[in-house]
Amino acid sequence: MKDPYQIVLRPVITEKSTLLKDINREVCFEVDRRANKSEIKTAVEQLFKVKVERVRTQSKRGKMKRVGRSQGKVKDWKKAYVKLKEGEKMIEFFEAV
């Protein structure tokens, strides 16, 4: 079994994810690209001590970036929208925002 800290990498905090958190009780994370939905579900449940209703994933392709003459590519990554069950406490990343 994989370490939950290697599956769930960091929260994705955008306007859309903040809106989904308030309306649908969904939290967005950047996750390991090789992780599947069941692994993500168990990792979130272990890390945050909450019950997960469903997980939706999205694979994102990295963009091309330039700095002066040199050119490179941002790595590909995977995003997971995790919906919490009704009655579960919401996962808070910033308490005083």
Buried (B, 14 or more C-beta within 10 A) or exposed (E): EEEBEEBBBEBBBEEEBEEBBEEEBBBBBBBBEEBEBEBBBBBBBBBBEBEBBEBEBEEBEEEEEEEEEEEEEEEEBBBBBBBBEEEBEEBEEEEEE
